[in-house]
Amino acid sequence: MKNIALHKVHEKLGAKMVPFAGFNMPVSYKGINIEHETVRNGVGVFDVSHMGEFLVSGENALALIQKVTSNDASKLQIGDAQYSCFPNEENGIVDDLICYRIKEDQYLLVVNAGNIEKDWNWISKYNKEFNADLKDISDDYSLLAIQGPKAVQAMQPLSTLDLDEIPFYKFKIGDFAGIENVIISATGYTGSGGFEIYCKNSEVEQIWNKVLKAGSDYDIRPIGLAARDTLRLEMGYCLYGNDINETTSPLEAGLGWITKFTKDFVNHENLAKQKAEKPSRKLVAFTMNEKAIPRQGYEILDNNSNRIGTVTSGTMSPSLGIGIGLGYVSTLFTAKDTQIYIKIRKNVIPATVVKLPFYKG
């Protein structure tokens, strides 16, 4: 197990530390519901320094990224970020990621912690054709996510940049908490606003302490990964390993909007064929009709008790007070308001297909 730079800081704060994606990570401090509501209504700070970061530079950087990712990175201007994925060669997904255009010929790819080695090998395999300059800087950088409707107001004193002028999926590089050349981006995973801070490991403790001090008048709290999961699920954001993986296509997962057939990318021909023929299953969102909590792996049934799919993510929504979930089902059952059933141990509980997000704010 690897330790993130602030491991001892989290222990002193009383965090419950658990193994996650090869790292010891804070899963909760005061409890999931308290932390969840803190982000929905105020401001909280996550340490997500386990995420991976790759720098792709040089005259062929864009060509490599265009080849290995599904979205169209040629649309990115300096200061733009883009959600994308690495398609594999069998209609599945190697990983999902965020691509930042840092300079004219330099990009930052932010990938999932559990996939750092796999992703690096995948990109390196295709880079033999392009010979871009690749650097894995994951072990040298930390990442804090300051999230919630009061995040900008609470953190503005820490930067000379106007934090309110960083739109969703944009970023700026500047000073923050006394540190220069920090990446401040607005690519949140909670649906409640805020931004992310990329800095060197040697700088993160100073930033963390100043963030907590600046946020003290706004009742800021450190937030663990458990609340991060309930927050992202209320928005219907996919989690790699749950809702997307090596066997789920971006089209099945509702990620057609990041799959651009205007360019040549890995497996684009097979995915174009799948789009034309239409997938036989799709990821849907559902709410439980009775008090019950759906969990990953539970069977989804039709009204004749035939299995039509599987739950990929589920929880009791802290904001809504009902069970919510995502799961793959046959396309016959994907229309809004369709009644489906979740098998929870020996019980079969009715649920209703809904449109995302669950949480409307």
N, C-alpha and C positions, 0 to 999 in steps of 0.2 A: 504493500500500500504506500502511495506517495502522500506526502503532506503538502498542503498549500502554504503559502508564505505566512498567513495569519493563523495557522493552526493553534498555537498557544494562546493567542488573543481570544479565539472562540471558546477554548476550554475555560479560560478565566471568566468569560461571560456566562458560563454555565450551559453552553450548547450541548445538546445530545449529538455526539459524533458517530457517524456510521460509515461503513465502506460503501462507496458509490463510484462506479466507473473507474475503479483502480485508485481512488483517492479517499482519504479520510475527510468527510465533509460534514458541516453542521446541518442536521436535518430539522431541528427545531430548538427554540430557546424557551419561550413561555407557553407554547402550545399552538397548534395549527390554526384554530379558529381566531385566536387573538391576533396572530401574525397576519393571517389572511385579511381580516377587517382593517388592520393597520394600513395595509397597502391600498385597499379599496377606498378608504376614507381619509387617509393622511399621507404618511411617507414612511417607507421602510428601506433598508439597505441589505442586499444580498451579496455574499461573497461567492462568485461563480468562477473563481480563478482556475478551476479544473478544466475549463474549456480550452480547446487547442487553437493555436494561431499559426498560420503559414504566410510568409511573405512571398509573393510571386512578382519578379521584376524582370526588366529587359524588353527588348523590342518584340519578342514573341510571347510576352506575358499574356496579353489579351487572347492571342490565338490559342494558347494552351487552355485558358479558362473557358473559352468558347467551346472547345472540344469536350472538356470533361464535365461541364455543368449544363443544366437543362435550360436555364434562363438566358436572356440575351444581354450579356455584359457589355456589349458595344454601346448600349444606351446610357451607360454610366458616365456621368461627369465627375470631375474631382469634387469630393465632398458628398457623393451619393453612396448609398448602401443598397443592397439587393438581396432578397431572399431567393435561394436556389437549391438545387440538389445535384448530387452526383448519380446519374443513372448507371446501373450496371449493364451487363450484356445479356441479361435474362429477364428483362422487363421489371426488375426490382430497383431498389435504391441503396447505394453504398452508404450515403449519409445525406442529411440536409445541412445547409450552411448559410452564412451571410457573407457576401462579398463586398468589400469596401474599396473604392478607388482612391488611393492615397495621393498618387502623383500621376503624371502623364503615362508613365510606363511601370507603375507599381500598384499592386493590389494586395489587400489583406484578406485572407480567407479564415473565417472563424468556424471551427468544426466542433462536433460533440466529443467530450472527454473520452468516452469509451471507444471512440473510433479513430483516435489520433494516429496510431501506427498503421491501421488499415487504410485510412485516407491518404496518408503520406505515401504508402506503397502504391496506391492506385494512381495518384497524380504522377508519381515518379515514373511509373510504367509508360504513361502516355507522353511524358516529357522527353522521352528519347527521340521523339519526332521533332520537338520544338526547341529543346535546349534552352528553356527559360531559366532564370536564376531562382532557385527554390531555397527557402530557409525555414526550418521549423523553429520558431521562437517560443513555443508553448511553455517551456520550462523557465523562461526568463520574465514572463509577463503575468500580471494579475488583472482580474476583471471584477469590478464592482458594479452592481445594478441598483441604482437609486430610483425607486418606483413609487408612484402614488400621485394623486392630484395636487399635493402640496410640495412635490419634489423640487420644481423649478424655483418656487418662492423661497423655500428653505435653503437651497444651495446657491442661489444667485450671489450672495456675499463672498463666495469662495472663488469667483472667476470674474475677469474683466470682460469676458465674452457675454453676449446677451443670450442666456440659455433659452429664453422664450422664443428666440428666432432660429431654433434648430428644429425644423419640421420632422415629421415621422419619416424614418428611413433616410435621414441626412446626418451628417456629422461635421464637427469642426475640430481643429487641432489648436490647442492654446493652453493657457494657464488654468490650473485648478488646484485649490488648497495649497498654494505655494510651490507647486511643481509645474515646470514648463513642458511644452510639447506632449500634452496629454490628449488622447483621443476621447472626445465627448460625443457620443452618438445617441440617437433616439430610435432604437430598434427594440423596444421593450417586448417582454414575453408575458406581460400580466394584463394588458388591456386597460391599465389605469394611468398611463402617462409616465413621464420620467425619462431617465437616460442612463447610459452605461459609461463607465470610466475605464479605459485601458491604460495601464501604467506599468512601470518596471517593478519587479518584486521588491527592490530596495526602497521604493517610494510608497508602497501601498499602505504601510502602517501609519505613516504621517497623514495620508489622505483619509484613511478609515477614521482615525481619531478626530480629524477636523470635520468630517461629515457628521459624525455623531454629535459633536459640539454644536455645529451650525444648526442641526436639526432638533436640538434639545427643546427649543421653544415650540416645536411642532409635534412633540411626542414621538420622535423617530424611534424606531426599534430595529435591531438586527433581525433578519428574516431567514428562516431555513428553507431547505429544499422541499420539505413537505408542503408548505404553503405555496411555494413556487409551482408545484404540480397542481394544486387545486385552483390557483389563479389562472394558469394557462388552460386548464381543462374547461373552466367556465367560458373561456373565449373560443374554445374549439381548436386551439393550436396543437398541431401534431407533435408527439414526442417520439424521437427515434428509439426503436426497440419495443415500443408499444404499438403505435398507430401506423408507423412506416418502418420497413426493414428491407432486407435483401429479396423478399418475395412479394412485396407490394409495389405496384407501379404508381408513378405520380398521378396518372389519370384515374386509377381506382381510388386514390387517396384524396381526390378533390383538388389536386395540385396542377390541374391543367393550365392554370393561369401563370405558372412559372415554367411551363414546358413549351418552348417556342420553336416551331418547326420552320422558321425562316432561316435556320442555319444548320450546319452539319455538326451533330454532337453524338456521343456514344449511344448506340442503340436507337437513334432517332427513327430509322426506317421501321423497326418493329413497333415502336410506340405510335408512330403515325398510322400504322395498320390497325393497332388496337383502338385508336381513336376513331377511325373510320368504321370499324366493325362494332364499336361500343363495348366497353368492359362488361363482363358477366356479373361483376360484383362492384359495390362501391362502399366507401366509408360514409356512415350516416351518424347523425347525432340523435339522441333520444332522451326523454325524461320518463322517470318511473311514475306510474299512475297511483301507486300505493307507497307507503313508507318502506323503502327497501334500498339497499346499496348495491349497485352493479359493480363487479370487479373484473379485472382482466382475466380472460380465459373462460368466462361463463358463456354457456350456449345461448344463442338467440333462436327462437322458435316462431313458427307461424301459428295460426289459430287451430291447426290440426296437429300440433306438437311435432311438426317436421322441423329438423334443424335447418336454418337458413343462413346462419352466420355465427360470428364469435365477437364477444366484447373485447375491445383492445385497451380501453381506459374507462374507469368509472370511479365515482366518489359520491359522497353526500355533499352537495354544494353548500358551502358556508353562507354565501350571499342569498341563495334562493330557498334554502331549507328543504330541498328535494333531491332525490337521487338522479344523477345525470351520467351519461356515458357516450362513448363512441364505439362503433363496431362495424365490421364489414358484413354486408348482407347481399343477397341476390338482388339485382337491379329491379326486380318486380316489387320490391318492398321499400324503395327509397323515397317515394313521394311523401311530402309533408302531410302529417296527420295520420299516416298509416299506423295501424295497431300491430305491434309485435309483442313478443313475450320473452322475458329473461328467466332462464332456469337458475334459481339460486338454491343450491343443495337439492332438497326434494320438492321445493315449491316452484311454481311457475307464475311469475308476476307480470301483469300487463304493463306495457310501456308505449309511448307514442313518439313517432319520428318527428323531429322539429328542425327548424332552420337555425343555423348558427348566427351569432353567438348565443349561448345560453344567457349570459349576463349582458344586459343592455346598458348598464351605467345609469 
